[in-house]
């Protein structure tokens, strides 16, 4: 398999490769490389987080104690931020890269935000459990997740006063796409999901007396439908398979959707809704490796940070600095901006993030000082070029010993081909030729600081 194609696969299905990994995999056939990718990600390993603090906040204590509820909410926010770093560490070190990539993808499809740490951890486990499974089972599981029930107000959905928030997003964002349903469909769907609630421990609770057991009319069918029935009817619509396939194509292949390719994906996906089978088809398709699809995607902030860390192991000794970087780059893991999630693509490049994206490798690997300023609040934090009182250096440990081992006896050209996928213009090639021939620490940072490194 061509090196460029292997690297393309491992950036879209994972988080890049080390030079020696690339050389080893390029000796194998496409069938073997793709097969190994799935084999490595067969097991489901939930994130692990100490939740013993919850014992100090029993439901009986919180029920009538406002100050304790405020204290609990503050503690939860801090613990969820710790979960953020746990997930980032998993992304950096796991061999199950496809499982993690798919979990990231679905987290931005079934978008949900919750500060209750145990609930959002349970939600994350559901994402990774179903990430390569059956899409129908996935949607049903998501509809019963406590974090989703709270986020889209399913717990307020009662037969006498239906709340349509979940029903609307189920149709628009999760399954069919905007314009492929009617307002009547939303109302009838909302009635079917009445009675959905949750227990304090995060398990699903169905309150029968709140459920509307009347006849519903949905996509030409009539019956005393419940939530699972509605999902089954949605799955019978070929548009559901198309919507999901277009979303997957836009994320894993190209934001410029090729409908001929999507048609073939729909043929594979519709009916069985097997996510693993669909992804194998995509990664085995010749068109996935077309030049038009390689090096054309702007790395997300998480991809950028994790990509650097997978090349050179980096340990952030102050978690607040890692939180600050995510804020500056406009992607704080576990804290999506809204129900539509992060837009991605060109939207990753903002006035806030552009300078930081270029400076990030030198800030992390060479501890170059950086300057930032606030404009009102933390969300308006930004990197600036002028010196001010906020000038700092990241307090990180960089494992250069591991890096030197990974590039031993390799040339700078091999490192360049591992780090950069998109086409390089003549001026940049001349600049790189002035580096010499060794993949030294300094040359690594120079390559990572090129605009071309932003692409994958």
FISETI-908790 format. One record per atom (N, C-alpha, C, CB): residue in three letters; x, y, z. Coordinates in steps of 0.2 Angstrom, whole numbers, plus 5000, padded with zeros to 4 digits. Glycine has a CB too. Layout:
BEGIN
ALAXYZ...
END
This chain:
BEGIN
UNK500449945000UNK500050005000UNK500450065000UNK499550005006UNK500350114996UNK500750174996UNK500750215002UNK500450224990UNK501350245004UNK501450275010UNK500950335011UNK502150305011UNK500850365006UNK500350425006UNK499650405008UNK500350464999UNK499450345005UNK498750315006UNK498750295013UNK498650265001UNK499250265016UNK499250235023UNK499150295028UNK499850195024UNK499550345026UNK499550405031UNK498850445030UNK500050455029UNK498550445024UNK497850475023UNK497350435027UNK497650475016UNK497450365027UNK496950325031UNK497050335038UNK497050255029UNK497650345041UNK497750345048UNK497650415051UNK498450325049UNK497550465046UNK497350535049UNK496650535049UNK497650585044UNK496250505044UNK495550505044UNK495250455049UNK495250495037UNK495550405050UNK495250345054UNK495650345061UNK495350285051UNK496150385061UNK496550395068UNK496850465069UNK497150345068UNK497450465071UNK497750525073UNK498450535070UNK497750535080UNK498550505064UNK499250505062UNK499650445064UNK499650575064UNK500350445061UNK500750395063UNK501450425064UNK500750345057UNK501850385068UNK502550395068UNK502950365062UNK502850355075UNK503550395060UNK503850375054UNK503950305053UNK504550415053UNK504150265058UNK504350195058UNK503650155057UNK504650175064UNK503150185060UNK502450145059UNK502250155052UNK501950175064UNK502350215049UNK502150225042UNK502550175037UNK502250295040UNK503150175038UNK503650125034UNK503450055035UNK504350135036UNK503250035041UNK503049965042UNK502349945038UNK503049945049UNK501949995039UNK501249985037UNK501249985029UNK500750035039UNK501650025026UNK501650035019UNK501949975015UNK502050095017UNK502249925019UNK502449865016UNK501849815016UNK502949825021UNK501249825018UNK500749785018UNK500249795013UNK500349785025UNK499749755012UNK499249765007UNK498649805010UNK498949695004UNK498249835006UNK497749885008UNK497249835013UNK497349915003UNK497149775011UNK496649735015UNK496949725021UNK496549665011UNK497649715022UNK497949695028UNK497949765033UNK498649675027UNK498049815030UNK498149885034UNK497449895036UNK498349935029UNK496949895032UNK496249915034UNK496049865039UNK495749915028UNK496149795038UNK495949745043UNK496249755050UNK496149675040UNK496849775050UNK497249785056UNK496949845060UNK497949795055UNK496749895056UNK496449955059UNK495749935063UNK496250005054UNK495349895060UNK494749865063UNK494849815069UNK494249835058UNK495349775068UNK495549725073UNK495749755079UNK496049675070UNK496149805079UNK496449845085UNK495849875089UNK496949895083UNK495349895085UNK494749935088UNK494149885090UNK494549985084UNK494249825090UNK493649785092UNK493449785099UNK493849705090UNK493849795103UNK493649795111UNK493449865112UNK494249775115UNK492949865117UNK492749935120UNK492949945127UNK491949935120UNK493349995128UNK493650005134UNK493450075137UNK494450005134UNK492950075141UNK492750145144UNK493250185147UNK492150135149UNK493150255147UNK493650295151UNK493550275158UNK493450365149UNK494050285162UNK494050275169UNK494150335173UNK494550225171UNK493650355178UNK493650415181UNK493450395189UNK493250465178UNK493850425193UNK493650415200UNK493050455202UNK494250435205UNK492450425204UNK491850455205UNK491650455213UNK491250425201UNK492150435217UNK492050425224UNK491750495227UNK492650405228UNK491850545225UNK491550615228UNK490850615228UNK491850675224UNK490550575223UNK489750575223UNK489450545230UNK489550525217UNK489850505233UNK489550485240UNK489450535245UNK490050435243UNK489750595244UNK489650655248UNK489050695246UNK490250695248UNK488750675241UNK488150715239UNK487550665237UNK488350755232UNK487350635242UNK486750585241UNK486150625239UNK486550545247UNK485650595235UNK485050635233UNK484650665239UNK484650585229UNK484650625244UNK484250655250UNK484550725253UNK484250605256UNK485250725252UNK485550795254UNK485450845250UNK486350785255UNK485450835243UNK485350885238UNK484650905237UNK485650865231UNK484150865239UNK483450875237UNK483150945240UNK483050825240UNK483350965246UNK483051025249UNK483651075252UNK482651005255UNK484251065249UNK484851105251UNK485151145245UNK485351065255UNK484951205244UNK485151245238UNK485851255238UNK484751305238UNK486151265244UNK486851285244UNK487251225242UNK487051305251UNK487051165244UNK487351095243UNK487351085235UNK487051045247UNK486751105232UNK486651085225UNK487151135221UNK485951105223UNK487251195223UNK487751235220UNK488451215221UNK487651315223UNK488551185227UNK489251165228UNK489351095224UNK489351145235UNK488851055223UNK488850995219UNK488951015212UNK488250955220UNK488651065209UNK488651085202UNK489351105201UNK488151135201UNK489651145205UNK490351175204UNK490851115204UNK490551225210UNK490751065209UNK491251005209UNK491150965203UNK491050965215UNK490550955200UNK490450925194UNK490750955188UNK489650915193UNK490751015188UNK491051055182UNK491851035182UNK490951125182UNK492151045188UNK492851035189UNK493050955187UNK493051045196UNK492650915190UNK492750845188UNK492650825181UNK492250795192UNK492150855178UNK492050845170UNK492650875166UNK491450875168UNK492950925169UNK493550955166UNK494150905166UNK493751025169UNK494150865172UNK494650815173UNK494550755168UNK494650785180UNK493950745167UNK493750695162UNK493950715155UNK492950675162UNK493950775154UNK494150805147UNK494950785146UNK494150875147UNK495350785151UNK496050775151UNK496150695150UNK496450805157UNK495750655154UNK495750585153UNK495650565146UNK495250555158UNK495150595143UNK494950575136UNK495550595131UNK494350605134UNK495850655132UNK496350675128UNK496950625129UNK496550745130UNK497150605135UNK497650555136UNK497550495132UNK497750545144UNK496950475132UNK496750415129UNK496850425121UNK495950395130UNK496650475119UNK496750495111UNK497450485110UNK496450555110UNK497950515114UNK498650515113UNK498950445113UNK498950565118UNK498750405117UNK499050345118UNK498750275116UNK499250335126UNK498150275114UNK497750215113UNK497950185106UNK497050225113UNK498050115106UNK498150085099UNK497450075096UNK498450015100UNK496850085100UNK496250075097UNK495950145093UNK495650055102UNK496350165089UNK496250235086UNK495650245082UNK496850255081UNK495450195079UNK494750195075UNK494150205080UNK494650135070UNK494150165085UNK493650165090UNK493650235093UNK493750115096UNK494150265094UNK494150335097UNK493950385092UNK494850355100UNK494250375086UNK494050425080UNK493250425079UNK494350405074UNK492950365079UNK492250355078UNK491850385084UNK492050285077UNK492150375090UNK491850405096UNK491850485096UNK492150385103UNK492350515093UNK492350585092UNK491850605087UNK493050605090UNK491850565082UNK491350585076UNK490650585079UNK491450535071UNK490450525083UNK489750525085UNK489650575090UNK489650455088UNK490150595094UNK490050645099UNK489850715096UNK490650655103UNK490050725090UNK489850785086UNK489250775082UNK490450805082UNK488950715082UNK488350695078UNK487750695083UNK488350625075UNK487850655088UNK487350645094UNK487550695099UNK487250575097UNK487550765098UNK487850815102UNK487450815108UNK487850885098UNK487850825114UNK487550825120UNK488050855125UNK487350755123UNK487850895130UNK488250925135UNK487950915142UNK488351005133UNK488350905147UNK488150885153UNK488750895158UNK487850815154UNK488550935164UNK489150945168UNK489150895174UNK489051015172UNK488650845174UNK488650795179UNK489050745176UNK487850765179UNK489650735180UNK490250695177UNK490050625176UNK490750695182UNK489650595181UNK489450525180UNK489050515174UNK489150495187UNK488550555173UNK488150555168UNK488450565161UNK487550605168UNK488950605160UNK489250625154UNK489750565152UNK489550685154UNK490050535158UNK490450475157UNK490050415154UNK490850455164UNK489450405157UNK489050355155UNK488850365147UNK488350345159UNK488750425146UNK488550445139UNK489150425134UNK488350515138UNK489750445136UNK490350435132UNK490450365131UNK490950465136UNK490250325136UNK490350245136UNK489850225131UNK490250215143UNK489250245131UNK488750225126UNK489050245119UNK488050265127UNK489350305118UNK489550325111UNK490050275109UNK489850395111UNK490550255113UNK491150215111UNK490850135110UNK491650215116UNK490350115114UNK490050055114UNK489750035107UNK489550035119UNK489350085104UNK488950075098UNK489350105092UNK488350115099UNK489950135093UNK490250175088UNK490350135081UNK490950195090UNK490450075082UNK490550025076UNK489949975075UNK491249995076UNK489449985079UNK488949935079UNK488349955075UNK488649935086UNK487749935077UNK487149945073UNK486850015075UNK486549895075UNK486750055069UNK486450125070UNK485850125074UNK486450155063UNK485350085072UNK484650085075UNK484750075083UNK484250025072UNK485150025085UNK485250015092UNK485550075095UNK485649945093UNK485950105091UNK486350165094UNK485850225095UNK486850185088UNK485450235090UNK484950285091UNK484450275097UNK484550295085UNK484250215098UNK483850195104UNK484150205110UNK483550125103UNK484850185110UNK485150195117UNK485250265118UNK485850155116UNK485450305113UNK485550375114UNK484850405117UNK485750415108UNK484350385115UNK483650415117UNK483550405124UNK483050395113UNK483850355127UNK483750335134UNK484350355139UNK483650265135UNK484850395136UNK485450415140UNK485150475144UNK485950435135UNK485350475150UNK485150525155UNK485450595153UNK485450515162UNK486050605150UNK486250665148UNK485850695142UNK487050665146UNK485650655137UNK485250675132UNK484550695134UNK485250625126UNK484350655139UNK483650665141UNK483650735144UNK483450615146UNK484150755148UNK484150815151UNK484350875146UNK484750825157UNK484750865142UNK485050915137UNK484450935132UNK485550885133UNK484050885130UNK483450905125UNK482850895128UNK483550855119UNK482750905135UNK482150905139UNK481650855138UNK481850975137UNK481950795137UNK481450735137UNK481150725143UNK481850675135UNK481450745149UNK481150735156UNK480550775157UNK481650745161UNK480450825152UNK479950875153UNK479350855148UNK480150945152UNK479450805144UNK478950775139UNK478450735142UNK479350745133UNK477850765143UNK477250735146UNK476650735141UNK477050765153UNK476250685142UNK475650675138UNK475250735137UNK475250615140UNK475150775143UNK474750835143UNK475050895140UNK474450845150UNK475750895140UNK476150955137UNK476750925134UNK476251005143UNK476750895128UNK477350875125UNK477850925124UNK477150845118UNK478450905125UNK479050945123UNK479350925117UNK479550945129UNK479450965112UNK479650935105UNK480450945104UNK479350975100UNK480850965109UNK481550975108UNK481850915105UNK481851005114UNK481850855109UNK482150795107UNK481850775100UNK482050745112UNK481250775099UNK480950745093UNK481150785087UNK480150755093UNK481250855088UNK481550895082UNK482250875080UNK481450965084UNK482650875085UNK483350855084UNK483450785082UNK483750875090UNK483050745084UNK483050675082UNK482950665074UNK482550625085UNK482450705072UNK482350705064UNK482850745060UNK481650735063UNK482950805063UNK483350855059UNK484150835059UNK483350925062UNK484450825065UNK485150815066UNK485350745066UNK485350855072UNK484950705069UNK485250635071UNK485050585065UNK484950605077UNK484450595062UNK484250535057UNK484050555050UNK483650505060UNK483650605049UNK483450625042UNK483750685039UNK482650625042UNK483850735043UNK484150795040UNK483550845038UNK484450785033UNK483750905039UNK483250965038UNK482850955031UNK483651035038UNK482250965032UNK481750965026UNK481450905024UNK482150995020UNK481650845028UNK481450785026UNK480850755031UNK482050735026UNK480550795033UNK479950785038UNK479550845039UNK480250765045UNK478950835042UNK478450895043UNK478450915050UNK477750875040UNK478150965052UNK478050985058UNK477550935062UNK477751055059UNK477050915058UNK476650855061UNK477050795063UNK476150835056UNK477550775059UNK477950725061UNK478350735068UNK478450705056UNK478550795069UNK478850815075UNK478350805081UNK479150885075UNK477750835080UNK477250835085UNK477150755087UNK476650875083UNK476950715082UNK476750645083UNK477350615086UNK476550615077UNK477950625084UNK478550595087UNK478650615094UNK479250615083UNK478550675096UNK478650695103UNK478150665107UNK478550775103UNK477550645105UNK477050615109UNK477250545110UNK476350605105UNK477650515106UNK477850445107UNK478350435112UNK478150415100UNK478750495113UNK479350495118UNK479150515125UNK479850535115UNK478450535126UNK478250555132UNK478350495137UNK477450575132UNK478550515143UNK478650475149UNK479350455150UNK478250405147UNK479850475145UNK480550465146UNK480850505152UNK480950475140UNK481150475156UNK481450505162UNK482050475164UNK480950515168UNK482350485170UNK482950455172UNK482950455180UNK483550495170UNK483450405182UNK483550405190UNK484150445192UNK483550325192UNK484250455198UNK484750495200UNK485450465198UNK484750495208UNK485450395198UNK486150365197UNK486250365189UNK486050285199UNK485850385185UNK485950395178UNK485650345174UNK486650395177UNK485250295177UNK484950245173UNK484250275170UNK484750185177UNK484050235165UNK483350255162UNK482750245166UNK483350225155UNK482350285166UNK481650275170UNK481050295165UNK481650325176UNK480650245164UNK480050265160UNK479450275165UNK479950205155UNK479150325164UNK478550345169UNK477950335165UNK478550415172UNK477650275166UNK477050255161UNK476450305162UNK476750185164UNK476350335167UNK475750375168UNK475850445164UNK475550395175UNK476450455162UNK476650515158UNK476550505151UNK477250545160UNK476550445149UNK476550425142UNK475850435138UNK476850355141UNK475950465132UNK475350465128UNK475250405124UNK475350535123UNK474750365126UNK474650295123UNK474150305117UNK474350255128UNK473950365115UNK473450375110UNK473750355103UNK473250445110UNK473350355098UNK473550335091UNK473950395088UNK472950325086UNK474550375085UNK474950425082UNK475050415075UNK475650425085UNK475050465071UNK475150455063UNK475850485062UNK474550495059UNK476250435059UNK476950455058UNK477250425051UNK477450435064UNK477450465047UNK477650445040UNK477150385037UNK478350415041UNK476550405037UNK476050365034UNK475850295038UNK476350335027UNK476150295044UNK475950235048UNK475550255054UNK476550195050UNK475050215057UNK474650235062UNK474750175068UNK473950245060UNK474750205074UNK474850155079UNK474950185086UNK475350105078UNK474950145091UNK475050175098UNK475850175099UNK474650135104UNK476150215095UNK476950205095UNK477250235101UNK477150245089UNK477750195103UNK478250225108UNK478850255105UNK478450175114UNK479350275109UNK479950305106UNK480350255101UNK480450325111UNK480450195103UNK480750145099UNK480450125092UNK480850075103UNK479750125093UNK479350125087UNK479450175082UNK478550115088UNK479550235084UNK479650295080UNK480350285077UNK479650365084UNK480850265080UNK481550255078UNK481550205072UNK481950235083UNK481150145073UNK481050095068UNK480750125062UNK480650035071UNK480250165062UNK479950195056UNK480450245053UNK479350235058UNK480850275057UNK481350325054UNK481850285050UNK481650365059UNK482050225053UNK482550185050UNK482350155043UNK482750125055UNK481650145043UNK481450115036UNK481450165031UNK480750095037UNK481550235032UNK481650285027UNK482350285024UNK481450355030UNK482450275018UNK483050275015UNK483450335016UNK483050255007UNK483050395017UNK483350455018UNK483850455025UNK482850515019UNK483650415029UNK484050405036UNK484750385034UNK483650355041UNK484750325030UNK485450305028UNK485850355024UNK485350235024UNK485450395020UNK485850445016UNK486050495020UNK485350475011UNK485650525025UNK485850575029UNK486550555033UNK485350595034UNK486550495036UNK487150475040UNK487750465035UNK486950405043UNK487650435029UNK488150425025UNK488450495022UNK487950385019UNK488050545021UNK488350605019UNK488750635025UNK487750655017UNK488450625031UNK488850655037UNK489550615037UNK488450645043UNK489550555037UNK490150515037UNK490650535031UNK490050445037UNK490350545025UNK490750565019UNK491050625021UNK490350565013UNK490650675023UNK490950745024UNK491450745029UNK490350785026UNK491450705034UNK491950705040UNK492550665038UNK491650675046UNK492450605035UNK493050555034UNK493350565027UNK492850485035UNK492950585022UNK493150585015UNK493350655013UNK492750555010UNK492750695012UNK492850765009UNK492250805010UNK492950765001UNK492250865012UNK491650905013UNK491350925007UNK491950975017UNK491650915001UNK491250924995UNK491050854993UNK491750944989UNK490350844994UNK490050774994UNK489950754987UNK489350784997UNK490250694986UNK490150664979UNK489550614980UNK490850624977UNK488950634977UNK488350594977UNK488450524975UNK487750624974UNK488850514969UNK488950444967UNK489250394972UNK489350444960UNK489750424976UNK490050384981UNK489550374987UNK490650424983UNK489150424988UNK488650424994UNK488150364992UNK488350484995UNK487950364986UNK487450314983UNK487650244985UNK487250324976UNK488350234984UNK488650164985UNK488650154992UNK489350164982UNK488750204996UNK488750195003UNK488050175006UNK489050255007UNK487550215003UNK486950205005UNK486650125004UNK486450255002UNK486950104998UNK486750034996UNK487049985001UNK487050014989UNK487650005004UNK487949955009UNK487549965016UNK488649975010UNK487350025018UNK487150045024UNK486450035025UNK487350115026UNK486050045021UNK485250045021UNK485049975023UNK484950075015UNK484549965028UNK484349905029UNK484649875035UNK484349855023UNK485249855035UNK485649825040UNK485949875045UNK486249785038UNK486049935043UNK486349995047UNK486949975051UNK485750015051UNK487349935048UNK487949905051UNK488549955050UNK488149835048UNK488749995055UNK489250045055UNK489950025053UNK489250085061UNK490149965056UNK490749935054UNK490849915047UNK490949875058UNK490249885044UNK490249865037UNK490349925033UNK489649825036UNK489949985034UNK489950045031UNK490750075030UNK489550095033UNK491050075036UNK491650105037UNK492250065033UNK491850115044UNK492149995033UNK492549955030UNK492549965022UNK492449885031UNK491849975020UNK491749995013UNK492150055011UNK491049995011UNK492050105015UNK492350175013UNK493150165013UNK492150225019UNK493450135018UNK494150135018UNK494450085013UNK494350115025UNK494050035010UNK494249995005UNK494150024998UNK493949925006UNK493750074998UNK493550104991UNK494150144988UNK492950144992UNK494250124982UNK494850164978UNK494750244978UNK494850144971UNK494050264978UNK493950334978UNK494150364985UNK493250344976UNK494150334990UNK494350364996UNK495050384996UNK494350305002UNK495450354992UNK496250374991UNK496350414985UNK496650314991UNK495850444982UNK495950494976UNK496350554979UNK495250514973UNK496750584975UNK497150644977UNK496650694979UNK497550664971UNK496050704976UNK495650754978UNK495450754985UNK495050754973UNK495450694988UNK495250684995UNK495850685000UNK494950624996UNK496450694998UNK497050685002UNK497350755004UNK497650644999UNK497450765010UNK497750825013UNK497350885012UNK498350835009UNK496650875011UNK496150935010UNK495750955016UNK495750915004UNK495850915022UNK495450935028UNK495850975033UNK495250865031UNK495551025035UNK495951065041UNK495851025047UNK495651135041UNK496451015050UNK496450975057UNK496051015062UNK497150965059UNK495650975066UNK495251005071UNK495751025077UNK494750955074UNK495651065081UNK496051085087UNK496251015091UNK495751125092UNK495850975092UNK495950905095UNK496450865091UNK495350865097UNK496350865085UNK496850825080UNK497550855080UNK496550825073UNK497550925081UNK498150965081UNK498550945087UNK498051035080UNK498250955093UNK498550935099UNK498750865100UNK498150955105UNK498350825098UNK498450745099UNK498950725094UNK497850705098UNK498950755088UNK499450735083UNK500150755085UNK499250775076UNK500250815088UNK500950825091UNK501150775096UNK500950905093UNK500650765100UNK500850715106UNK500950645104UNK500250725111UNK500650625098UNK500750555096UNK501450555092UNK500250535091UNK501650605090UNK502350615087UNK502950615092UNK502450665082UNK502750655097UNK503250665103UNK502850665109UNK503650735102UNK502950615113UNK502550615120UNK502650675124UNK502750555124UNK502050715125UNK502050775129UNK501650765135UNK501850835125UNK501850795141UNK501450785147UNK501350855150UNK501750745152UNK500650875150UNK500550945153UNK500450935160UNK499850965150UNK500950975163UNK500950965171UNK500451015174UNK501650985173UNK500151065170UNK499651105173UNK499051095168UNK499851175173UNK498551065171UNK497951055167UNK497551115164UNK497451005170UNK497651165168UNK497351235166UNK497551255160UNK497451285172UNK498251245159UNK498551265152UNK498251225146UNK499351255152UNK498051165147UNK497751125142UNK497051145141UNK497751045144UNK496751165146UNK496051195145UNK496051265142UNK495751205152UNK496551305143UNK496651365140UNK496751355133UNK497251405143UNK497251315131UNK497351295124UNK496751275120UNK497851245123UNK496351235123UNK495651215120UNK495251275119UNK495351165124UNK495151315124UNK494751375123UNK495051425117UNK494751415130UNK495651435117UNK495951475112UNK495851445105UNK496751485113UNK495851385105UNK495751345098UNK495051335096UNK496151285098UNK494651355101UNK493851345099UNK493651275099UNK493751385093UNK493951225103UNK493651165103UNK493851135110UNK493851115098UNK493351145115UNK493451115122UNK493051045122UNK493151165127UNK493450995122UNK493150925122UNK492750915128UNK493750875122UNK492150885126UNK491550875131UNK491150935132UNK491850855137UNK491350995129UNK490951055130UNK490751085123UNK491251105134UNK490351055119UNK490151075112UNK489751145113UNK489651025108UNK489851185107UNK489551255108UNK488751255108UNK489751295102UNK488451205104UNK487751205104UNK487551135101UNK487451255099UNK486851125100UNK486651055098UNK486851035092UNK485851055099UNK487051085087UNK487351065081UNK488051045081UNK487251125076UNK488351055087UNK489051035087UNK489551085084UNK489150975085UNK490151065083UNK490651105080UNK490651095072UNK491451085082UNK490651155069UNK490551155061UNK491151125058UNK490451225059UNK491751135060UNK492351105057UNK492551135051UNK492251035056UNK493051105047UNK493251135041UNK493551205042UNK492651145036UNK493351255037UNK493651315037UNK493451355044UNK493351355031UNK492951335047UNK492751365054UNK493251355059UNK492051345056UNK493651305058UNK494251305063UNK494651365063UNK494551235062UNK494751395058UNK495151455057UNK494851515059UNK495451455050UNK495051545064UNK494751605067UNK495251655068UNK494251595073UNK495051715069UNK495551765072UNK495851745078UNK495251835072UNK495551715082UNK495751695089UNK496251635088UNK495151665093UNK496151585083UNK496551525083UNK497151525078UNK496051475081UNK497051565073UNK497551565067UNK498351575070UNK497451615062UNK498451625074UNK499151635076UNK499351575081UNK499251695080UNK498951555085UNK499051495090UNK499251435086UNK498551485095UNK498851415081UNK498951355077UNK499651345074UNK498351345071UNK499851405072UNK500551405069UNK501051405074UNK500651465065UNK500951435080UNK501451445085UNK501451385090UNK501351505089UNK500851345090UNK500751285095UNK501351235095UNK500151245093UNK501651215089UNK502251165090UNK502851195094UNK502451145083UNK502951255093UNK503551285096UNK503351305103UNK503751355093UNK502751315105UNK502551325112UNK502551265116UNK501851355112UNK502351205113UNK502351145116UNK503051115117UNK501851095113UNK503451115111UNK504051075110UNK504651115112UNK504051045103UNK504651175111UNK505251225113UNK505051265118UNK505451255107UNK504451265121UNK504251305127UNK504351385125UNK504651295133UNK504151395119UNK504251465117UNK503651505121UNK504051475109UNK503851565123UNK503351605127UNK502851635122UNK503751665130UNK502251645125UNK501651665121UNK501351715126UNK501151605120UNK500951755122UNK500651815125UNK499851815124UNK500951885123UNK499451825129UNK498751815128UNK498451875131UNK498451755130UNK497751885130UNK497351945133UNK496651915133UNK497452005129UNK496351945138UNK495651935139UNK495251995136UNK495451925147UNK494651975133UNK494152035131UNK493552015135UNK494152035124UNK493452035141UNK492852025144UNK492851955148UNK492252025139UNK492951905145UNK492851835149UNK493351785146UNK492151815149UNK493351725149UNK493751675146UNK493651655139UNK493651615151UNK492951655137UNK492851635130UNK493151685125UNK492051635129UNK493351745127UNK493651795123UNK494351795124UNK493251865124UNK494651745127UNK495351745127UNK495651735120UNK495551685132UNK496251765119UNK496551765113UNK497351775113UNK496251815108UNK497651745108UNK498451755108UNK498551815104UNK498751695104UNK499051855106UNK499151925103UNK499951925102UNK498951985107UNK500151965097UNK500851975095UNK501152025100UNK500851995088UNK500852065104UNK501152115108UNK501352085115UNK500752175109UNK501852115118UNK502052085125UNK501552115130UNK502752105126UNK501352085135UNK500952105140UNK501052065146UNK500252115138UNK500752085152UNK500852055158UNK500651975158UNK500452085163UNK500251955153UNK500051885153UNK500551835149UNK499351885150UNK501151865148UNK501651825144UNK501851765148UNK502251865142UNK501851705145UNK501951645149UNK502351585144UNK501351615152UNK502551535148UNK502751475144UNK502351415147UNK503551465145UNK502251365142UNK501851305144UNK502351265149UNK501651265138UNK502051245154UNK502451195159UNK502351125157UNK502251215166UNK502651105152UNK502551035149UNK503250995150UNK502351035142UNK503150925150UNK503750885149UNK503750855142UNK503750835155UNK504250855139UNK504350835132UNK504750775132UNK504550885127UNK504550715130UNK504950655130UNK505350645124UNK504550585131UNK505950685123UNK506350685117UNK506650615116UNK506850745117UNK506750585122UNK507150515121UNK506650475117UNK507250485128UNK506050475118UNK505550425114UNK505550455107UNK504850425117UNK505650515106UNK505650545099UNK506250525095UNK505550625099UNK506850525098UNK507450505095UNK507450435093UNK508050525100UNK507150395097UNK507150325096UNK506650305090UNK506850285102UNK506150345089UNK505650335084UNK505950355077UNK505050375085UNK506450405077UNK506650425071UNK507450405069UNK506650505070UNK507650365074UNK508350335073UNK508450305066UNK508550285078UNK509050335063UNK509250315056UNK508750335051UNK509350235056UNK508250375052UNK507850395047UNK508050465044UNK507050405050UNK507850485038UNK508050545035UNK507450605037UNK508150545028UNK507650665036UNK507150715036UNK506650715031UNK507550785036UNK506750685025UNK506250675020UNK505750625023UNK506650655014UNK505950575026UNK505450525029UNK505050565034UNK505850465032UNK505350605038UNK504950635043UNK504450685040UNK505350675048UNK504650725034UNK504250765031UNK503650725028UNK504650805025UNK503750675025UNK503250635022UNK502750605027UNK503550575017UNK502950595033UNK502550575038UNK502050625041UNK502950545044UNK502350695041UNK501950745044UNK501550785039UNK502450795047UNK501750785033UNK501350825028UNK501050785023UNK501850885025UNK500450795022UNK500050755017UNK499850795011UNK499450735020UNK499750865012UNK499550905006UNK500150925001UNK499150965008UNK499950944996UNK500450964991UNK500851024994UNK500150984984UNK501551024992UNK501951084995UNK502251124989UNK502551054999UNK502151184989UNK502351224984UNK503151234984UNK502051304984UNK503451264978UNK504151264977UNK504451304982UNK504251294970UNK504151354984UNK504551404989UNK504651364996UNK504151464990UNK504051324998UNK504151295004UNK504651235004UNK503451265006UNK504651204998UNK505151144996UNK505851174997UNK505051114990UNK505951234994UNK506651264995UNK506851275002UNK506651334991UNK506351305006UNK506451315013UNK506551255017UNK505751355016UNK506251205015UNK506351135019UNK507051105017UNK505851085017UNK507251125011UNK507951095009UNK508451125012UNK508051105001UNK508351185015UNK508851225019UNK508951195026UNK508751295020UNK508551145028UNK508551115035UNK509151075036UNK507851085037UNK509351045030UNK509850985031UNK509550925030UNK510250985038UNK509750865032UNK509550805031UNK509250765037UNK510050755027UNK509350795043UNK509250755049UNK508550775052UNK509750765054UNK508150725055UNK507550745058UNK507650765065UNK507050685058UNK508050815066UNK508150845073UNK507550875076UNK508750895073UNK507650885083UNK507050925086UNK506950985083UNK507250935094UNK507451025081UNK507351095078UNK506951085071UNK507951125077UNK507151035067UNK506851025061UNK506151005062UNK507250975057UNK506050955067UNK505350935068UNK504850995069UNK505350885074UNK505051045074UNK504651095075UNK504551145069UNK504951145081UNK505051155065UNK505051185059UNK504451155054UNK505651195055UNK504451095053UNK504051065049UNK503251065052UNK504150985048UNK503251055058UNK502551065061UNK502351135061UNK502551035069UNK502751185061UNK502551255060UNK502351275053UNK503151295063UNK502451235048UNK502251255042UNK501451255041UNK502551205037UNK501151295037UNK500451295036UNK500151235033UNK500251355031UNK500651195030UNK500451135027UNK500251075032UNK500951105022UNK500551085038UNK500451035044UNK499751045046UNK501051055049UNK499451105045UNK498751105047UNK498251065044UNK498551185047UNK498451035038UNK498050995034UNK498150925035UNK498151015027UNK497650885034UNK497650815034UNK497150775029UNK497550785041
END
